[in-house]
Amino acid sequence: MKKTKKFLGYFLIAMIFMVGLSGCTKKKVATDPNANKLVVWGFEDEDAWKEIAEEFTSKNKGYDIVYKRQILNSEYEIKLLNSILSSEGPDVWEMPNDWIYRHSQKLIPLSEKDSADINLDSFLPIVKQSVFINNKIYALTTNSQPLVILYNEDLIEKRTDEIIDSLGQEDARDSARSLLNNFPLTWDEFTEYTKLLTKKNGANIEISGVALGTDKVTFSNDILYLLMYQNGTDIVSDNFELATFNLAKETPKVTTEFPGRRALEFYTSFSNPKSPNYTWNDSLGNNIDAFANGKVATIFAYADTENYLKQKYPAFSYNKAAVPQLYSDDPAKITDYAKFYAYGVSNQTDKPELAWALVKMISGESSSATLNSSMGYSSSQAIKDQEPALTERDQSNPESIELLTSRTLIKGRYPVDFDNAIKNAITEVNRGVQDSGSALNAAANTITQLLTKNTW
């Protein structure tokens, strides 16, 4: 009997001890540091996100935003994927618009119910083109960055004086003065403009009119996509399974031509010493730094480029203009190019509805304005629907006039490899290894394989 009582006593003590441990375990789970937090990875300024976090937490009591600013470089994607694999990744993360298709399987699309109050037509056309996949919304954006021209007005004025002084005939001087005093609107005008600005010493270029023509020019692939779109090139098929930029196309005059080939030849002509358009070679160094150091008069750039210039060359000043157009007589043919960053919800989050509530909030006009102002980005909202004639476009604010006429490019699951194939085509033409047709055929073959590749 005593043994029985003793056993029961030990049993009760053990049960009490186990219950105590169980209580401790529950308490530990309840104090999980991320239980009431949304972790966000983005590229914008931390101070701007403080304001966003305050607004969100005021609407969602008991939850906090943990914002971790990231740098978009070659290591960002690997860092992100490793964090997701280790289950320590963000709930919401930002990506370039041509990554959305690539990473759609790692994202939770917006539910049909919550999509009802999102009107993608209120955004710029490039937004729907990028975020709407298989009839579902996989990301939303606050911003857009049209490709624009930056030009060094002081350098241009100095070169204008030198050019006019060197011209003997008065009519030639007047013609040069007229061209240089009015920023060009078309590519025909732009090539003449940059040829005049270029200063050569024999075969060497001392001052470049524009940085174009090689694969090392920053955004070389985007500039070539712009040229292709402007001359009517179909870059990829509608089902994203075939590269088509190398194919022939019938024109309204019922003639067959290769618009993609023509775009590549025009782009590379700016770095071809045998071409009258020759204005640039890579011996001038990085084109953005060359621009800030007075070695090149004009460059093609995005808002991110301007942020770089402000940080590295704070005393340097420049002006902006819209990119040249191929046609001057038809507003419907005006074509620009843009990119943007978008926020998606990780498929590893345990708070998908809350995460999407945040993404929807920051894509609204008020919150997006806060984030955009911190980075100098343009709005992603379609603010007006008009097609002004080329001569009526306000060059003092090129981003605003390019918003509705901008296009972007969906590059499938391998956007970096897609771009590299295009850059390789530029290089092959530059080196004289292949003509434009052969280079584009090789690039198209590589890209088609990428578009149809079913494995990672």
C-alpha positions as CSV (number, residue, x, y, z in Angstrom):
1,M,0.0,0.0,0.0
2,K,2.8,2.4,0.9
3,K,4.5,1.5,-2.4
4,T,1.3,2.4,-4.2
5,K,1.0,5.8,-2.5
6,K,4.7,6.5,-3.1
7,F,4.3,5.6,-6.9
8,L,1.2,7.9,-7.1
9,G,3.1,10.7,-5.5
10,Y,6.0,10.4,-8.0
11,F,3.4,10.2,-10.8
12,L,1.6,13.4,-9.7
13,I,4.9,15.2,-9.3
14,A,6.0,14.2,-12.8
15,M,2.6,15.3,-14.3
16,I,2.9,18.7,-12.6
17,F,6.5,19.1,-13.9
18,M,5.3,18.2,-17.5
19,V,2.4,20.6,-17.3
20,G,4.9,23.3,-16.2
21,L,7.2,22.6,-19.1
22,S,4.2,22.7,-21.5
23,G,3.3,26.1,-20.1
24,C,6.8,27.3,-20.6
25,T,6.7,26.1,-24.2
26,K,3.5,27.9,-25.0
27,K,4.8,31.1,-23.4
28,K,7.9,30.9,-25.7
29,V,5.8,30.5,-28.8
30,A,3.6,33.4,-27.8
31,T,6.7,35.7,-27.6
32,D,8.0,34.8,-31.1
33,P,9.7,38.1,-32.1
34,N,8.2,37.9,-35.6
35,A,4.7,36.9,-34.6
36,N,3.2,40.4,-34.9
37,K,5.6,41.8,-37.5
38,L,5.7,42.1,-41.3
39,V,9.2,42.0,-42.6
40,V,9.7,44.0,-45.8
41,W,12.7,44.2,-48.1
42,G,12.8,47.2,-50.4
43,F,15.0,49.7,-52.2
44,E,13.5,53.0,-50.9
45,D,14.7,55.3,-48.2
46,E,14.2,54.1,-44.6
47,D,12.8,57.5,-43.5
48,A,10.0,57.2,-46.1
49,W,9.1,53.8,-44.8
50,K,8.8,55.1,-41.2
51,E,5.8,57.1,-42.4
52,I,4.4,54.1,-44.2
53,A,4.8,51.9,-41.1
54,E,3.1,54.4,-38.9
55,E,0.1,54.6,-41.2
56,F,-0.2,50.8,-41.5
57,T,0.1,50.1,-37.8
58,S,-2.6,52.7,-37.1
59,K,-4.9,50.7,-39.3
60,N,-3.7,47.3,-38.1
61,K,-3.4,47.5,-34.3
62,G,-0.9,45.1,-32.8
63,Y,1.3,44.7,-35.9
64,D,4.6,46.4,-36.7
65,I,6.5,46.8,-40.0
66,V,10.2,45.8,-40.0
67,Y,11.7,47.4,-43.1
68,K,15.1,46.3,-44.3
69,R,16.6,48.4,-47.1
70,Q,18.4,46.4,-49.8
71,I,20.7,47.2,-52.6
72,L,19.7,45.9,-56.0
73,N,23.0,44.4,-57.3
74,S,24.2,41.0,-58.5
75,E,24.0,39.6,-55.0
76,Y,20.5,40.6,-54.1
77,E,18.6,37.7,-55.7
78,I,21.0,35.1,-54.2
79,K,20.6,36.8,-50.8
80,L,16.8,36.8,-51.2
81,L,16.6,33.1,-52.3
82,N,18.8,32.0,-49.5
83,S,16.7,33.8,-46.9
84,I,13.6,32.2,-48.3
85,L,15.1,28.7,-48.3
86,S,16.2,29.2,-44.6
87,S,12.6,30.3,-43.7
88,E,14.0,33.7,-42.6
89,G,13.0,35.6,-45.7
90,P,10.7,38.7,-45.9
91,D,7.0,38.6,-46.0
92,V,7.0,41.3,-48.7
93,W,9.8,42.0,-51.1
94,E,10.6,44.3,-53.9
95,M,11.9,43.3,-57.3
96,P,12.4,44.7,-60.9
97,N,9.3,44.4,-63.0
98,D,11.0,41.8,-65.3
99,W,11.5,39.5,-62.3
100,I,7.8,39.1,-61.5
101,Y,7.3,36.4,-64.2
102,R,10.5,34.7,-63.2
103,H,9.6,34.5,-59.5
104,S,5.8,34.1,-59.7
105,Q,6.0,30.6,-58.2
106,K,7.6,32.1,-55.1
107,L,4.8,34.7,-54.7
108,I,1.2,34.5,-53.4
109,P,-1.1,36.1,-56.0
110,L,-3.8,38.4,-54.8
111,S,-7.0,36.5,-54.1
112,E,-10.0,36.9,-56.4
113,K,-12.0,38.5,-53.5
114,D,-9.3,41.1,-52.7
115,S,-8.6,41.8,-56.4
116,A,-12.1,43.3,-56.8
117,D,-11.1,46.7,-55.6
118,I,-7.9,46.9,-57.7
119,N,-8.3,48.5,-61.1
120,L,-5.1,47.7,-63.1
121,D,-6.3,50.1,-65.8
122,S,-5.8,53.0,-63.4
123,F,-2.1,52.2,-63.5
124,L,0.3,52.7,-66.5
125,P,-0.1,50.1,-69.2
126,I,3.4,48.7,-68.4
127,V,2.2,47.7,-64.9
128,K,-0.6,45.4,-66.1
129,Q,1.7,44.0,-68.7
130,S,4.2,43.0,-65.9
131,V,2.1,42.0,-62.8
132,F,-1.0,40.3,-64.4
133,I,0.0,36.7,-65.0
134,N,-2.5,33.9,-65.8
135,N,-5.4,36.2,-64.8
136,K,-3.9,36.9,-61.4
137,I,-2.2,39.9,-59.8
138,Y,1.2,38.8,-58.5
139,A,2.6,42.2,-57.5
140,L,1.8,45.9,-57.3
141,T,4.0,49.0,-57.7
142,T,4.4,52.5,-56.4
143,N,6.7,53.8,-59.1
144,S,7.8,54.0,-62.7
145,Q,11.1,55.1,-64.3
146,P,11.0,56.2,-67.9
147,L,14.2,56.1,-69.8
148,V,15.3,59.7,-70.4
149,I,18.3,61.7,-71.6
150,L,20.5,63.6,-69.3
151,Y,22.6,66.4,-70.9
152,N,25.4,68.6,-69.7
153,E,24.3,72.1,-70.6
154,D,27.6,73.8,-69.7
155,L,29.6,71.4,-71.9
156,I,27.1,71.8,-74.8
157,E,27.3,75.6,-74.5
158,K,31.1,75.4,-74.5
159,R,31.2,73.1,-77.5
160,T,28.6,75.3,-79.3
161,D,30.9,78.3,-79.1
162,E,33.8,76.3,-80.3
163,I,31.9,74.9,-83.2
164,I,30.4,78.2,-84.3
165,D,33.8,79.9,-84.1
166,S,35.3,77.2,-86.3
167,L,32.7,77.6,-89.1
168,G,33.6,80.2,-91.7
169,Q,30.3,80.6,-93.6
170,E,27.5,82.5,-91.9
171,D,24.8,80.2,-93.1
172,A,26.7,77.2,-91.7
173,R,27.1,79.1,-88.4
174,D,23.4,79.9,-88.3
175,S,22.4,76.3,-89.0
176,A,24.7,75.0,-86.3
177,R,23.5,77.5,-83.8
178,S,19.8,76.7,-84.5
179,L,20.5,72.9,-84.1
180,L,22.5,73.2,-81.0
181,N,20.2,75.7,-79.3
182,N,17.1,73.4,-79.6
183,F,17.3,70.0,-78.1
184,P,16.5,67.4,-80.8
185,L,13.1,65.6,-80.9
186,T,13.8,63.0,-83.5
187,W,16.6,60.5,-84.1
188,D,17.6,62.3,-87.3
189,E,18.0,65.5,-85.5
190,F,19.7,63.8,-82.6
191,T,22.4,62.1,-84.7
192,E,23.3,65.5,-86.3
193,Y,23.3,67.1,-82.9
194,T,25.7,64.6,-81.3
195,K,27.9,64.5,-84.4
196,L,28.4,68.3,-84.0
197,L,29.1,68.0,-80.3
198,T,31.7,65.2,-80.7
199,K,35.3,66.4,-80.7
200,K,37.9,64.2,-82.3
201,N,41.6,64.2,-82.4
202,G,42.4,62.0,-85.3
203,A,41.0,58.6,-84.5
204,N,40.6,59.5,-80.8
205,I,37.4,60.9,-79.3
206,E,38.1,63.7,-76.8
207,I,34.5,64.8,-76.2
208,S,31.6,62.5,-77.0
209,G,28.3,63.8,-78.2
210,V,26.5,60.7,-76.8
211,A,27.4,57.4,-75.2
212,L,25.8,54.8,-77.5
213,G,26.9,51.8,-79.6
214,T,28.5,49.3,-77.3
215,D,27.3,46.6,-74.8
216,K,29.2,48.4,-72.0
217,V,27.1,51.5,-72.3
218,T,24.8,51.5,-69.2
219,F,21.3,50.3,-70.2
220,S,22.5,49.3,-73.7
221,N,19.9,46.6,-73.9
222,D,17.1,48.9,-72.9
223,I,18.1,51.5,-75.4
224,L,18.1,48.8,-78.1
225,Y,14.7,47.6,-77.0
226,L,13.5,51.2,-77.3
227,L,14.8,51.4,-80.8
228,M,13.2,48.1,-81.7
229,Y,9.8,49.1,-80.4
230,Q,10.0,52.4,-82.1
231,N,10.5,50.9,-85.5
232,G,7.8,48.3,-85.0
233,T,9.9,45.2,-84.1
234,D,8.0,42.4,-82.4
235,I,10.6,41.4,-79.8
236,V,8.9,38.2,-78.5
237,S,5.7,36.3,-79.4
238,D,2.5,36.9,-77.5
239,N,2.8,33.6,-75.6
240,F,6.4,34.4,-74.6
241,E,7.7,31.2,-76.2
242,L,9.5,32.6,-79.2
243,A,12.1,35.4,-79.8
244,T,10.9,37.2,-82.9
245,F,13.1,40.3,-83.1
246,N,15.2,38.7,-85.8
247,L,12.3,38.0,-88.1
248,A,11.2,39.8,-91.2
249,K,8.1,41.9,-91.1
250,E,5.8,43.3,-93.8
251,T,5.5,47.1,-93.9
252,P,2.4,49.2,-94.9
253,K,4.1,49.5,-98.3
254,V,3.9,45.7,-98.7
255,T,7.7,45.4,-98.6
256,T,9.5,43.0,-96.3
257,E,12.2,44.3,-94.0
258,F,14.0,43.3,-90.8
259,P,13.2,46.1,-88.3
260,G,15.2,44.4,-85.4
261,R,18.3,44.2,-87.6
262,R,17.9,47.8,-88.6
263,A,17.7,48.9,-84.9
264,L,20.8,47.0,-84.1
265,E,22.7,48.5,-87.0
266,F,21.7,52.0,-86.0
267,Y,22.6,51.5,-82.4
268,T,26.1,50.1,-83.2
269,S,26.8,52.8,-85.7
270,F,27.5,55.2,-82.9
271,S,30.6,53.1,-81.9
272,N,31.7,52.3,-85.5
273,P,34.7,54.4,-86.6
274,K,33.6,54.0,-90.2
275,S,30.1,55.4,-89.6
276,P,29.3,59.1,-89.8
277,N,27.4,58.6,-86.5
278,Y,30.6,57.6,-84.7
279,T,30.6,59.4,-81.3
280,W,31.7,56.9,-78.7
281,N,34.1,54.2,-77.8
282,D,34.7,52.4,-74.5
283,S,38.2,53.9,-74.0
284,L,36.3,56.9,-72.5
285,G,35.4,54.6,-69.6
286,N,32.1,54.2,-67.7
287,N,29.7,56.4,-69.5
288,I,28.0,57.8,-66.4
289,D,31.3,58.8,-64.8
290,A,32.4,60.2,-68.2
291,F,29.3,62.3,-68.3
292,A,29.9,63.8,-64.8
293,N,33.5,64.4,-65.7
294,G,32.7,66.4,-68.9
295,K,33.8,63.7,-71.4
296,V,30.3,63.0,-72.9
297,A,27.5,65.5,-73.5
298,T,24.5,63.3,-73.3
299,I,23.6,59.9,-71.8
300,F,20.5,57.7,-71.5
301,A,19.4,57.2,-67.9
302,Y,16.8,56.3,-65.3
303,A,16.0,58.0,-62.0
304,D,18.3,55.5,-60.3
305,T,21.2,57.0,-62.4
306,E,20.3,60.4,-61.0
307,N,20.5,59.1,-57.5
308,Y,23.9,57.7,-58.2
309,L,25.1,61.1,-59.6
310,K,23.7,63.0,-56.6
311,Q,25.6,60.7,-54.2
312,K,28.9,60.5,-56.1
313,Y,29.0,64.0,-57.8
314,P,26.8,66.3,-55.6
315,A,28.1,69.5,-57.2
316,F,27.4,68.3,-60.8
317,S,24.4,69.8,-62.6
318,Y,22.6,68.7,-65.7
319,N,19.3,68.9,-67.5
320,K,16.9,66.3,-68.8
321,A,15.0,65.7,-72.0
322,A,12.7,63.0,-73.5
323,V,14.3,60.3,-75.6
324,P,14.3,60.9,-79.4
325,Q,11.5,59.5,-81.6
326,L,11.6,57.9,-84.9
327,Y,8.6,59.7,-86.3
328,S,7.6,63.3,-85.9
329,D,4.3,63.5,-87.7
330,D,2.1,60.9,-85.8
331,P,1.4,61.1,-82.0
332,A,0.2,57.5,-82.1
333,K,3.7,56.4,-83.1
334,I,5.4,58.0,-80.1
335,T,7.1,55.2,-78.2
336,D,9.1,55.4,-75.0
337,Y,10.6,52.8,-72.6
338,A,10.3,52.4,-68.9
339,K,10.9,50.1,-66.0
340,F,9.6,49.9,-62.4
341,Y,10.0,48.1,-59.1
342,A,7.1,46.1,-57.7
343,Y,6.3,44.5,-54.3
344,G,5.1,41.0,-54.0
345,V,4.0,38.7,-51.2
346,S,6.3,35.7,-50.4
347,N,4.7,32.3,-50.5
348,Q,6.5,31.6,-47.3
349,T,4.7,34.2,-45.2
350,D,2.2,33.1,-42.5
351,K,0.4,36.4,-42.9
352,P,-0.6,36.6,-46.6
353,E,-3.7,38.7,-46.1
354,L,-2.0,41.2,-43.9
355,A,1.0,41.3,-46.3
356,W,-1.3,42.0,-49.3
357,A,-3.1,44.7,-47.3
358,L,0.3,46.4,-47.0
359,V,1.1,46.0,-50.7
360,K,-2.3,47.4,-51.7
361,M,-1.9,50.3,-49.3
362,I,1.5,51.4,-50.6
363,S,0.3,51.2,-54.2
364,G,-2.3,53.9,-53.5
365,E,-1.6,57.4,-54.5
366,S,-0.8,58.8,-51.0
367,S,1.7,56.2,-49.9
368,S,3.3,55.8,-53.3
369,A,3.9,59.5,-53.4
370,T,5.7,59.3,-50.1
371,L,8.0,56.5,-51.4
372,N,8.5,58.0,-54.8
373,S,9.5,61.5,-53.5
374,S,12.3,59.9,-51.5
375,M,13.9,58.3,-54.6
376,G,12.9,60.7,-57.4
377,Y,10.7,58.1,-59.0
378,S,7.6,58.9,-61.2
379,S,4.1,57.8,-60.4
380,S,2.8,54.4,-61.6
381,Q,-0.7,55.9,-62.0
382,A,-2.2,56.7,-65.4
383,I,-2.9,60.4,-64.6
384,K,-4.2,61.5,-68.0
385,D,-5.0,60.1,-71.3
386,Q,-3.7,62.1,-74.2
387,E,-1.3,61.9,-77.1
388,P,0.3,65.3,-77.7
389,A,2.1,65.9,-80.9
390,L,5.9,65.6,-80.6
391,T,6.4,69.3,-80.8
392,E,4.0,69.9,-77.9
393,R,5.7,67.6,-75.5
394,D,7.1,69.4,-72.4
395,Q,10.8,68.6,-72.5
396,S,11.3,70.2,-69.1
397,N,9.6,67.3,-67.4
398,P,10.3,64.3,-69.7
399,E,9.2,61.6,-67.2
400,S,5.6,62.9,-67.1
401,I,5.3,63.1,-70.9
402,E,6.7,59.6,-71.4
403,L,4.5,57.7,-68.9
404,L,1.6,56.8,-71.1
405,T,3.7,56.2,-74.2
406,S,6.2,53.9,-72.5
407,R,6.5,50.2,-73.1
408,T,8.4,47.5,-71.2
409,L,9.6,44.0,-71.9
410,I,8.7,40.7,-70.3
411,K,11.7,38.4,-70.7
412,G,10.4,35.1,-69.3
413,R,12.1,33.2,-66.5
414,Y,15.6,34.2,-67.3
415,P,15.7,38.0,-67.7
416,V,19.4,38.5,-67.0
417,D,20.3,35.8,-69.6
418,F,17.9,37.4,-72.0
419,D,19.7,40.7,-71.7
420,N,23.1,39.1,-71.9
421,A,22.1,37.5,-75.2
422,I,21.2,40.9,-76.6
423,K,24.4,42.4,-75.3
424,N,26.4,39.6,-76.9
425,A,24.8,40.4,-80.3
426,I,25.9,44.0,-79.9
427,T,29.4,42.9,-79.1
428,E,29.6,40.5,-82.1
429,V,28.7,43.3,-84.4
430,N,31.1,45.7,-82.8
431,R,34.0,43.3,-83.2
432,G,33.0,42.5,-86.8
433,V,32.6,38.8,-85.9
434,Q,29.1,38.7,-87.2
435,D,26.8,40.9,-89.3
436,S,23.7,42.2,-87.7
437,G,21.5,39.5,-89.1
438,S,23.7,36.6,-87.9
439,A,24.1,38.2,-84.5
440,L,20.4,38.6,-84.0
441,N,19.7,35.1,-85.3
442,A,22.1,33.7,-82.7
443,A,20.6,35.8,-79.9
444,A,17.1,34.8,-80.9
445,N,18.0,31.1,-80.9
446,T,19.5,31.5,-77.4
447,I,16.5,33.4,-76.1
448,T,13.9,31.1,-77.5
449,Q,15.7,28.2,-75.7
450,L,15.5,30.3,-72.5
451,L,11.8,31.1,-73.0
452,T,10.9,27.4,-73.5
453,K,13.1,26.0,-70.8
454,N,11.0,24.1,-68.2
455,T,13.7,23.6,-65.6
456,W,15.8,25.9,-63.4
